[in-house]
Amino acid sequence: MLEIRNLTKIYDDGTVALRNVSFTVPDREFLVVIGLSGSGKSTLLRCINRLIDPTEGQILWDGVDITALKGDDLRRMRRQIGMVFQQFNLVKRSTVMTNVMAGRLGYSPTWRSITNQFDEADRKRAQTALKRMGITDQANKRADELSGGQQQRVGIARTLMQEPKLILADEPVASLDPVLAHSILQHLESLNREDGITIICSLHYLDLVQRYSTSVIGLRDGQVVYQGTKKQILRMTDAEFKSIYGEEAERMGGISGDIAADDEDSAGEEVTG
């Protein structure tokens, strides 16, 4: 179980990104984090794997305080937490296979990564990950030759190389069209249901949230303003919606429509209100 206790993050410029955030995530959960850009979603995910250090609070994973870990203990913990990024974070000039193998760096000596001399077991593991993502035939292509959906599959395959117990997915489909978005989320859903990997994923669109989540939290101005189960999100009221997105926000197409947004990197969303 993951427990977030009174988590606060204040950046050096005084920006308060998270304010006393608390919630729990049971094992095997598919938790979706919703909220407008600037609400603290990305900061929250990056605090969980310590890409960002929180200012106050605790992050407990199976009773271990992640916020207190340092050195080798922190590196060992990070092996178990995969990260899927909105912009894929691939080395574009390297092959798909090389990008996937990079997910094994936390387990391999530095000289192996420098010389690209991974052992046979790791190479077989990479082939399995590529097969699972349906991109075995792309293994020898450069990453920048792939479509956006294929690149995100490479990102997930790279994450699988860590053999993670938890995957953090930060707006993983924001730059993809609706068909590809469902394809990527179906892969994450498969890892959740079949492998028992806990997923924490930030999303913008309510129809995707309703389809894939087992639970939801809503952030606004760095605070938790909504918590609900899959059934509750399906019955979200206008008042609950506005508590997350503001009084001027409107749902488009009814309860399962798109979430209104106010930033240019929300990929296809419209400003309403």
Sequence and secondary structure as in RCSB ss.txt:
>XXXX:A:sequence
MLEIRNLTKIYDDGTVALRNVSFTVPDREFLVVIGLSGSGKSTLLRCINRLIDPTEGQILWDGVDITALKGDDLR
RMRRQIGMVFQQFNLVKRSTVMTNVMAGRLGYSPTWRSITNQFDEADRKRAQTALKRMGITDQANKRADELSGGQ
QQRVGIARTLMQEPKLILADEPVASLDPVLAHSILQHLESLNREDGITIICSLHYLDLVQRYSTSVIGLRDGQVV
YQGTKKQILRMTDAEFKSIYGEEAERMGGISGDIAADDEDSAGEEVTG
>XXXX:A:secstr
 EEEEEEEEE TTS EEEEEEEEEE TT EEEEE  TTSSHHHHHHHHTTSS  SEEEEEETTEEGGG  HHHHH
HHHHTEEEE TT    TTSBHHHHHHGGGGGGS HHHHHHT   HHHHHHHHHHHHHTT GGGTTSBGGGS HHH
HHHHHHHHHHTT  SEEEEESTTTTS HHHHHHHHHHHHHHHHHH  EEEEE   HHHHHHH SEEEEEETTEEE
EEEEHHHHHT  HHHHHHHH TT   BSSTTSB    STTSSS     
